[in-house]
Amino acid sequence: MELLLPLALFALAGLLLGGAISMRRQGAGWGAVVLLAVLAALALAGGLAWM
């Protein structure tokens, strides 16, 4: 379990960041893109902190 949660958070961060990039390419507003990027950064920071 110790290794599973950080990996899940890293995967979530990757999905959120990929979603933000995809949304931006499709012409979404900056607010939604920034929100996803911030959530990705929080998931990444949580994964690093958990390790």
C-alpha distance matrix in Angstrom:
0.0 3.8 5.5 5.0 6.6 9.2 10.1 10.6 12.7 14.6 15.4 16.6 18.6 20.2 21.1 22.6 24.6 25.8 26.9 28.7 30.5 31.5 32.7 34.8 36.4 37.3 39.1 36.9 37.7 36.3 34.8 32.3 31.5 31.0 28.8 26.4 26.5 25.7 22.8 21.6 22.1 20.2 17.1 17.5 18.1 15.1 12.9 15.0 14.9 11.2 11.4
3.8 0.0 3.8 5.7 6.4 7.6 9.4 10.9 12.1 13.6 15.3 16.6 17.9 19.7 21.2 22.4 23.9 25.5 26.9 28.3 30.0 31.4 32.7 34.4 36.1 37.4 38.9 36.8 37.4 35.6 34.2 32.0 30.9 30.0 28.1 26.0 25.5 24.5 22.0 20.6 20.5 18.7 16.0 15.8 15.9 13.1 10.8 12.2 12.0 8.3 7.9
5.5 3.8 0.0 3.8 5.8 5.9 6.5 8.8 10.4 11.1 12.6 14.5 15.8 17.0 18.7 20.4 21.5 22.9 24.6 26.2 27.5 28.8 30.5 32.1 33.5 35.0 36.7 34.8 35.7 34.0 32.9 30.6 29.2 28.6 27.0 24.4 23.9 23.4 20.9 19.0 19.1 18.0 14.9 14.2 15.0 12.8 9.7 11.1 12.1 8.9 7.6
5.0 5.7 3.8 0.0 3.8 5.7 5.3 6.2 8.7 10.0 10.6 12.3 14.3 15.5 16.5 18.3 20.0 21.1 22.4 24.3 25.9 26.8 28.3 30.3 31.7 32.8 34.7 32.7 33.8 32.4 31.2 28.6 27.5 27.2 25.3 22.6 22.6 22.3 19.4 17.6 18.5 17.2 13.8 13.9 15.3 12.8 9.9 12.5 13.5 10.3 10.1
6.6 6.4 5.8 3.8 0.0 3.8 5.4 5.0 6.2 8.6 9.8 10.4 12.2 14.2 15.2 16.3 18.2 19.8 20.8 22.4 24.3 25.4 26.6 28.5 30.2 31.3 32.8 30.6 31.3 29.8 28.4 25.9 25.0 24.4 22.3 20.0 20.0 19.2 16.3 15.0 15.7 13.9 10.6 11.3 12.4 9.4 7.3 10.3 10.9 7.8 8.9
9.2 7.6 5.9 5.7 3.8 0.0 3.8 5.4 5.0 6.1 8.6 9.7 10.4 12.3 14.2 15.2 16.3 18.2 19.7 20.9 22.5 24.1 25.4 26.9 28.7 30.1 31.6 29.5 30.1 28.3 27.2 25.0 23.6 22.8 21.2 18.8 18.1 17.5 15.1 13.2 13.3 12.1 9.0 8.5 9.6 7.5 4.2 7.0 8.5 6.1 6.4
10.1 9.4 6.5 5.3 5.4 3.8 0.0 3.8 5.4 5.0 6.1 8.5 9.8 10.6 12.3 14.2 15.3 16.4 18.2 19.9 21.1 22.4 24.1 25.8 27.1 28.5 30.4 28.6 29.7 28.1 27.4 24.9 23.2 23.0 21.6 18.7 18.2 18.4 15.9 13.4 14.3 13.9 10.3 9.6 11.9 10.4 7.0 9.6 11.9 9.9 9.4
10.6 10.9 8.8 6.2 5.0 5.4 3.8 0.0 3.8 5.5 5.1 6.1 8.6 9.9 10.5 12.2 14.2 15.2 16.3 18.3 20.0 20.8 22.2 24.3 25.7 26.7 28.6 26.6 27.7 26.4 25.4 22.6 21.5 21.5 19.6 16.7 16.9 17.0 14.0 12.1 13.8 12.9 9.1 9.8 12.3 10.3 7.9 11.3 13.1 11.1 11.8
12.7 12.1 10.4 8.7 6.2 5.0 5.4 3.8 0.0 3.8 5.4 5.0 6.1 8.6 9.8 10.4 12.1 14.1 15.1 16.3 18.3 19.7 20.7 22.4 24.3 25.5 26.9 24.7 25.4 23.8 22.6 20.2 19.0 18.5 16.7 14.1 13.9 13.6 10.8 9.0 10.2 9.1 5.4 6.3 8.7 6.9 5.2 8.8 10.5 9.3 10.7
14.6 13.6 11.1 10.0 8.6 6.1 5.0 5.5 3.8 0.0 3.8 5.4 5.0 6.3 8.7 9.9 10.5 12.2 14.1 15.3 16.6 18.2 19.8 21.2 22.7 24.3 25.9 24.2 25.1 23.3 22.7 20.4 18.5 18.2 17.1 14.2 13.3 13.7 11.6 8.7 9.7 10.1 6.7 5.6 8.9 8.6 6.0 8.4 11.3 10.8 11.0
15.4 15.3 12.6 10.6 9.8 8.6 6.1 5.1 5.4 3.8 0.0 3.8 5.4 5.1 6.2 8.6 9.9 10.5 12.2 14.2 15.4 16.3 18.1 20.0 21.2 22.5 24.5 22.8 24.2 23.0 22.6 19.8 18.0 18.5 17.3 13.9 13.8 14.9 12.4 9.6 11.8 12.3 8.8 8.7 12.2 11.7 9.4 12.2 14.9 14.0 14.3
16.6 16.6 14.5 12.3 10.4 9.7 8.5 6.1 5.0 5.4 3.8 0.0 3.8 5.4 5.1 6.1 8.5 9.8 10.4 12.2 14.2 15.1 16.2 18.3 20.0 20.9 22.5 20.5 21.6 20.5 19.6 16.7 15.5 15.8 14.1 10.9 11.4 12.2 9.2 7.1 10.0 10.0 6.7 8.1 11.4 10.6 9.6 12.8 14.8 14.2 15.4
18.6 17.9 15.8 14.3 12.2 10.4 9.8 8.6 6.1 5.0 5.4 3.8 0.0 3.8 5.5 5.2 6.1 8.5 9.7 10.5 12.3 14.1 15.2 16.5 18.4 19.9 21.2 19.3 20.1 18.4 17.8 15.4 13.5 13.4 12.4 9.2 8.6 9.6 7.5 4.2 6.7 7.8 5.2 5.5 9.1 9.6 8.9 11.2 13.6 14.0 15.0
20.2 19.7 17.0 15.5 14.2 12.3 10.6 9.9 8.6 6.3 5.1 5.4 3.8 0.0 3.8 5.5 5.2 6.0 8.4 9.8 10.6 12.0 14.0 15.4 16.6 18.3 20.1 18.7 20.1 18.7 18.8 16.3 13.9 14.5 14.2 10.6 9.9 12.0 10.5 7.0 9.5 11.4 9.0 8.4 12.2 13.0 11.6 13.5 16.5 16.7 17.0
21.1 21.2 18.7 16.5 15.2 14.2 12.3 10.5 9.8 8.7 6.2 5.1 5.5 3.8 0.0 3.8 5.5 5.1 6.0 8.6 9.9 10.3 12.0 14.2 15.3 16.3 18.3 16.8 18.6 17.8 17.7 14.6 12.8 14.2 13.4 9.6 10.2 12.5 10.4 7.9 11.3 12.7 10.3 11.0 14.6 14.8 13.9 16.4 18.9 18.8 19.6
22.6 22.4 20.4 18.3 16.3 15.2 14.2 12.2 10.4 9.9 8.6 6.1 5.2 5.5 3.8 0.0 3.8 5.4 5.0 6.2 8.7 9.7 10.3 12.3 14.3 15.2 16.5 14.5 15.7 14.6 14.2 11.2 9.6 10.6 9.6 5.8 6.8 9.0 7.1 5.2 8.9 10.4 8.9 10.2 13.3 13.9 13.8 16.2 18.3 18.7 20.0
24.6 23.9 21.5 20.0 18.2 16.3 15.3 14.2 12.1 10.5 9.9 8.5 6.1 5.2 5.5 3.8 0.0 3.8 5.3 5.0 6.3 8.5 9.8 10.7 12.5 14.3 15.5 14.1 15.2 13.6 14.0 11.7 8.9 9.8 10.1 6.7 5.7 8.9 8.5 5.7 8.4 11.0 10.2 10.2 13.3 14.8 14.6 16.2 18.7 19.7 20.5
25.8 25.5 22.9 21.1 19.8 18.2 16.4 15.2 14.1 12.2 10.5 9.8 8.5 6.0 5.1 5.4 3.8 0.0 3.8 5.4 5.1 6.1 8.5 9.9 10.7 12.4 14.4 13.6 15.6 14.8 15.7 13.0 10.3 12.3 12.7 9.2 9.0 12.4 11.8 9.2 12.1 14.6 13.3 13.2 16.7 17.9 17.2 19.0 21.7 22.3 22.9
26.9 26.9 24.6 22.4 20.8 19.7 18.2 16.3 15.1 14.1 12.2 10.4 9.7 8.4 6.0 5.0 5.3 3.8 0.0 3.8 5.4 5.0 6.0 8.5 9.8 10.5 12.4 10.9 13.0 12.9 13.4 10.2 8.3 10.9 10.8 7.4 8.7 12.0 11.0 9.6 12.9 14.9 13.8 14.7 17.9 18.8 18.6 20.8 23.1 23.6 24.7
28.7 28.3 26.2 24.3 22.4 20.9 19.9 18.3 16.3 15.3 14.2 12.2 10.5 9.8 8.6 6.2 5.0 5.4 3.8 0.0 3.8 5.4 5.1 6.2 8.7 9.9 10.7 9.0 10.4 9.5 10.4 7.8 4.9 7.5 8.3 5.6 6.1 9.7 9.9 8.9 11.5 13.9 13.8 14.5 17.2 18.7 19.0 20.7 22.9 24.0 25.1
30.5 30.0 27.5 25.9 24.3 22.5 21.1 20.0 18.3 16.6 15.4 14.2 12.3 10.6 9.9 8.7 6.3 5.1 5.4 3.8 0.0 3.8 5.5 5.2 6.3 8.7 10.1 9.8 11.6 10.8 12.7 10.7 7.4 10.0 11.7 9.2 8.7 12.5 13.1 11.4 13.6 16.5 16.3 16.2 19.1 20.9 20.8 22.1 24.7 25.9 26.6
31.5 31.4 28.8 26.8 25.4 24.1 22.4 20.8 19.7 18.2 16.3 15.1 14.1 12.0 10.3 9.7 8.5 6.1 5.0 5.4 3.8 0.0 3.8 5.4 5.2 6.3 8.8 8.9 11.8 12.2 14.0 11.4 9.0 12.3 13.4 10.8 11.5 15.1 15.1 13.7 16.4 19.0 18.3 18.7 21.8 23.2 22.9 24.7 27.2 28.0 28.8
32.7 32.7 30.5 28.3 26.6 25.4 24.1 22.2 20.7 19.8 18.1 16.2 15.2 14.0 12.0 10.3 9.8 8.5 6.0 5.1 5.5 3.8 0.0 3.8 5.5 5.1 6.4 5.4 8.3 9.3 10.8 8.2 6.6 10.4 11.3 9.5 10.9 14.2 14.3 13.9 16.6 18.8 18.6 19.6 22.3 23.6 23.9 25.7 27.9 28.8 30.0
34.8 34.4 32.1 30.3 28.5 26.9 25.8 24.3 22.4 21.2 20.0 18.3 16.5 15.4 14.2 12.3 10.7 9.9 8.5 6.2 5.2 5.4 3.8 0.0 3.8 5.3 5.1 5.2 7.3 7.5 10.2 8.8 6.4 9.6 11.8 10.6 10.9 14.2 15.4 14.8 16.8 19.4 19.8 20.3 22.7 24.5 25.0 26.3 28.6 29.9 31.0
36.4 36.1 33.5 31.7 30.2 28.7 27.1 25.7 24.3 22.7 21.2 20.0 18.4 16.6 15.3 14.3 12.5 10.7 9.8 8.7 6.3 5.2 5.5 3.8 0.0 3.8 5.4 7.5 10.3 11.0 13.9 12.4 10.1 13.3 15.4 13.8 14.0 17.6 18.5 17.4 19.5 22.4 22.3 22.5 25.3 27.1 27.1 28.4 31.0 32.1 32.9
37.3 37.4 35.0 32.8 31.3 30.1 28.5 26.7 25.5 24.3 22.5 20.9 19.9 18.3 16.3 15.2 14.3 12.4 10.5 9.9 8.7 6.3 5.1 5.3 3.8 0.0 3.8 5.9 9.5 11.4 13.8 12.0 10.8 14.4 15.9 14.4 15.6 18.9 19.4 18.8 21.4 23.7 23.6 24.3 27.1 28.5 28.7 30.4 32.8 33.7 34.7
39.1 38.9 36.7 34.7 32.8 31.6 30.4 28.6 26.9 25.9 24.5 22.5 21.2 20.1 18.3 16.5 15.5 14.4 12.4 10.7 10.1 8.8 6.4 5.1 5.4 3.8 0.0 3.8 6.5 8.8 11.6 10.6 9.8 13.1 14.9 14.4 15.4 18.4 19.4 19.4 21.5 23.8 24.3 25.1 27.5 29.1 29.7 31.3 33.3 34.6 35.8
36.9 36.8 34.8 32.7 30.6 29.5 28.6 26.6 24.7 24.2 22.8 20.5 19.3 18.7 16.8 14.5 14.1 13.6 10.9 9.0 9.8 8.9 5.4 5.2 7.5 5.9 3.8 0.0 3.8 6.6 8.4 7.1 7.1 10.4 11.7 11.6 13.1 15.7 16.6 17.1 19.3 21.2 21.8 23.1 25.2 26.6 27.6 29.3 31.0 32.2 33.8
37.7 37.4 35.7 33.8 31.3 30.1 29.7 27.7 25.4 25.1 24.2 21.6 20.1 20.1 18.6 15.7 15.2 15.6 13.0 10.4 11.6 11.8 8.3 7.3 10.3 9.5 6.5 3.8 0.0 3.8 5.5 5.9 6.7 8.9 10.4 11.5 12.8 14.7 16.1 17.2 18.8 20.6 21.9 23.1 24.8 26.3 27.7 29.2 30.6 32.2 33.9
36.3 35.6 34.0 32.4 29.8 28.3 28.1 26.4 23.8 23.3 23.0 20.5 18.4 18.7 17.8 14.6 13.6 14.8 12.9 9.5 10.8 12.2 9.3 7.5 11.0 11.4 8.8 6.6 3.8 0.0 3.8 5.6 5.1 5.9 8.4 9.9 10.3 12.0 14.1 15.1 16.2 18.1 19.8 20.7 22.1 24.0 25.5 26.6 28.0 29.9 31.5
34.8 34.2 32.9 31.2 28.4 27.2 27.4 25.4 22.6 22.7 22.6 19.6 17.8 18.8 17.7 14.2 14.0 15.7 13.4 10.4 12.7 14.0 10.8 10.2 13.9 13.8 11.6 8.4 5.5 3.8 0.0 3.8 5.5 5.3 6.1 8.7 9.9 10.5 12.3 14.2 15.3 16.5 18.4 19.9 20.9 22.4 24.3 25.7 26.6 28.4 30.5
32.3 32.0 30.6 28.6 25.9 25.0 24.9 22.6 20.2 20.4 19.8 16.7 15.4 16.3 14.6 11.2 11.7 13.0 10.2 7.8 10.7 11.4 8.2 8.8 12.4 12.0 10.6 7.1 5.9 5.6 3.8 0.0 3.8 5.5 5.0 6.3 8.6 9.9 10.6 12.3 14.3 15.4 16.6 18.4 19.9 21.0 22.6 24.4 25.6 26.9 28.9
31.5 30.9 29.2 27.5 25.0 23.6 23.2 21.5 19.0 18.5 18.0 15.5 13.5 13.9 12.8 9.6 8.9 10.3 8.3 4.9 7.4 9.0 6.6 6.4 10.1 10.8 9.8 7.1 6.7 5.1 5.5 3.8 0.0 3.8 5.4 5.3 6.2 8.6 10.0 10.6 12.3 14.3 15.4 16.5 18.3 19.9 21.1 22.6 24.2 25.7 27.3
31.0 30.0 28.6 27.2 24.4 22.8 23.0 21.5 18.5 18.2 18.5 15.8 13.4 14.5 14.2 10.6 9.8 12.3 10.9 7.5 10.0 12.3 10.4 9.6 13.3 14.4 13.1 10.4 8.9 5.9 5.3 5.5 3.8 0.0 3.8 5.4 4.9 6.0 8.5 9.6 10.4 12.2 14.1 15.1 16.2 18.1 19.8 20.9 22.1 24.0 25.8
28.8 28.1 27.0 25.3 22.3 21.2 21.6 19.6 16.7 17.1 17.3 14.1 12.4 14.2 13.4 9.6 10.1 12.7 10.8 8.3 11.7 13.4 11.3 11.8 15.4 15.9 14.9 11.7 10.4 8.4 6.1 5.0 5.4 3.8 0.0 3.8 5.4 5.2 6.2 8.6 9.9 10.6 12.4 14.2 15.3 16.4 18.4 20.0 20.8 22.4 24.6
26.4 26.0 24.4 22.6 20.0 18.8 18.7 16.7 14.1 14.2 13.9 10.9 9.2 10.6 9.6 5.8 6.7 9.2 7.4 5.6 9.2 10.8 9.5 10.6 13.8 14.4 14.4 11.6 11.5 9.9 8.7 6.3 5.3 5.4 3.8 0.0 3.8 5.4 5.0 6.1 8.6 9.8 10.5 12.2 14.1 15.1 16.4 18.3 19.7 20.9 22.7
26.5 25.5 23.9 22.6 20.0 18.1 18.2 16.9 13.9 13.3 13.8 11.4 8.6 9.9 10.2 6.8 5.7 9.0 8.7 6.1 8.7 11.5 10.9 10.9 14.0 15.6 15.4 13.1 12.8 10.3 9.9 8.6 6.2 4.9 5.4 3.8 0.0 3.8 5.4 5.0 6.2 8.7 9.8 10.5 12.2 14.1 15.3 16.5 18.1 19.8 21.3
25.7 24.5 23.4 22.3 19.2 17.5 18.4 17.0 13.6 13.7 14.9 12.2 9.6 12.0 12.5 9.0 8.9 12.4 12.0 9.7 12.5 15.1 14.2 14.2 17.6 18.9 18.4 15.7 14.7 12.0 10.5 9.9 8.6 6.0 5.2 5.4 3.8 0.0 3.8 5.3 5.0 6.2 8.6 9.8 10.4 12.2 14.2 15.2 16.2 18.1 20.1
22.8 22.0 20.9 19.4 16.3 15.1 15.9 14.0 10.8 11.6 12.4 9.2 7.5 10.5 10.4 7.1 8.5 11.8 11.0 9.9 13.1 15.1 14.3 15.4 18.5 19.4 19.4 16.6 16.1 14.1 12.3 10.6 10.0 8.5 6.2 5.0 5.4 3.8 0.0 3.8 5.4 5.0 6.2 8.6 9.8 10.4 12.3 14.2 15.1 16.3 18.5
21.6 20.6 19.0 17.6 15.0 13.2 13.4 12.1 9.0 8.7 9.6 7.1 4.2 7.0 7.9 5.2 5.7 9.2 9.6 8.9 11.4 13.7 13.9 14.8 17.4 18.8 19.4 17.1 17.2 15.1 14.2 12.3 10.6 9.6 8.6 6.1 5.0 5.3 3.8 0.0 3.8 5.4 5.1 6.1 8.6 9.8 10.6 12.3 14.1 15.3 16.8
22.1 20.5 19.1 18.5 15.7 13.3 14.3 13.8 10.2 9.7 11.8 10.0 6.7 9.5 11.3 8.9 8.4 12.1 12.9 11.5 13.6 16.4 16.6 16.8 19.5 21.4 21.5 19.3 18.8 16.2 15.3 14.3 12.3 10.4 9.9 8.6 6.2 5.0 5.4 3.8 0.0 3.8 5.5 5.0 6.1 8.5 9.8 10.5 12.0 14.0 15.5
20.2 18.7 18.0 17.2 13.9 12.1 13.9 12.9 9.1 10.1 12.3 10.0 7.8 11.4 12.7 10.4 11.0 14.6 14.9 13.9 16.5 19.0 18.8 19.4 22.4 23.7 23.8 21.2 20.6 18.1 16.5 15.4 14.3 12.2 10.6 9.8 8.7 6.2 5.0 5.4 3.8 0.0 3.8 5.4 5.0 6.0 8.5 9.8 10.2 12.0 14.2
17.1 16.0 14.9 13.8 10.6 9.0 10.3 9.1 5.4 6.7 8.8 6.7 5.2 9.0 10.3 8.9 10.2 13.3 13.8 13.8 16.3 18.3 18.6 19.8 22.3 23.6 24.3 21.8 21.9 19.8 18.4 16.6 15.4 14.1 12.4 10.5 9.8 8.6 6.2 5.1 5.5 3.8 0.0 3.8 5.5 5.0 6.2 8.6 9.8 10.4 12.5
17.5 15.8 14.2 13.9 11.3 8.5 9.6 9.8 6.3 5.6 8.7 8.1 5.5 8.4 11.0 10.2 10.2 13.2 14.7 14.5 16.2 18.7 19.6 20.3 22.5 24.3 25.1 23.1 23.1 20.7 19.9 18.4 16.5 15.1 14.2 12.2 10.5 9.8 8.6 6.1 5.0 5.4 3.8 0.0 3.8 5.4 5.1 6.2 8.6 9.9 10.9
18.1 15.9 15.0 15.3 12.4 9.6 11.9 12.3 8.7 8.9 12.2 11.4 9.1 12.2 14.6 13.3 13.3 16.7 17.9 17.2 19.1 21.8 22.3 22.7 25.3 27.1 27.5 25.2 24.8 22.1 20.9 19.9 18.3 16.2 15.3 14.1 12.2 10.4 9.8 8.6 6.1 5.0 5.5 3.8 0.0 3.8 5.4 5.1 6.0 8.5 10.0
15.1 13.1 12.8 12.8 9.4 7.5 10.4 10.3 6.9 8.6 11.7 10.6 9.6 13.0 14.8 13.9 14.8 17.9 18.8 18.7 20.9 23.2 23.6 24.5 27.1 28.5 29.1 26.6 26.3 24.0 22.4 21.0 19.9 18.1 16.4 15.1 14.1 12.2 10.4 9.8 8.5 6.0 5.0 5.4 3.8 0.0 3.8 5.4 5.0 6.0 8.6
12.9 10.8 9.7 9.9 7.3 4.2 7.0 7.9 5.2 6.0 9.4 9.6 8.9 11.6 13.9 13.8 14.6 17.2 18.6 19.0 20.8 22.9 23.9 25.0 27.1 28.7 29.7 27.6 27.7 25.5 24.3 22.6 21.1 19.8 18.4 16.4 15.3 14.2 12.3 10.6 9.8 8.5 6.2 5.1 5.4 3.8 0.0 3.8 5.5 5.2 6.4
15.0 12.2 11.1 12.5 10.3 7.0 9.6 11.3 8.8 8.4 12.2 12.8 11.2 13.5 16.4 16.2 16.2 19.0 20.8 20.7 22.1 24.7 25.7 26.3 28.4 30.4 31.3 29.3 29.2 26.6 25.7 24.4 22.6 20.9 20.0 18.3 16.5 15.2 14.2 12.3 10.5 9.8 8.6 6.2 5.1 5.4 3.8 0.0 3.8 5.5 5.3
14.9 12.0 12.1 13.5 10.9 8.5 11.9 13.1 10.5 11.3 14.9 14.8 13.6 16.5 18.9 18.3 18.7 21.7 23.1 22.9 24.7 27.2 27.9 28.6 31.0 32.8 33.3 31.0 30.6 28.0 26.6 25.6 24.2 22.1 20.8 19.7 18.1 16.2 15.1 14.1 12.0 10.2 9.8 8.6 6.0 5.0 5.5 3.8 0.0 3.8 5.4
11.2 8.3 8.9 10.3 7.8 6.1 9.9 11.1 9.3 10.8 14.0 14.2 14.0 16.7 18.8 18.7 19.7 22.3 23.6 24.0 25.9 28.0 28.8 29.9 32.1 33.7 34.6 32.2 32.2 29.9 28.4 26.9 25.7 24.0 22.4 20.9 19.8 18.1 16.3 15.3 14.0 12.0 10.4 9.9 8.5 6.0 5.2 5.5 3.8 0.0 3.8
11.4 7.9 7.6 10.1 8.9 6.4 9.4 11.8 10.7 11.0 14.3 15.4 15.0 17.0 19.6 20.0 20.5 22.9 24.7 25.1 26.6 28.8 30.0 31.0 32.9 34.7 35.8 33.8 33.9 31.5 30.5 28.9 27.3 25.8 24.6 22.7 21.3 20.1 18.5 16.8 15.5 14.2 12.5 10.9 10.0 8.6 6.4 5.3 5.4 3.8 0.0
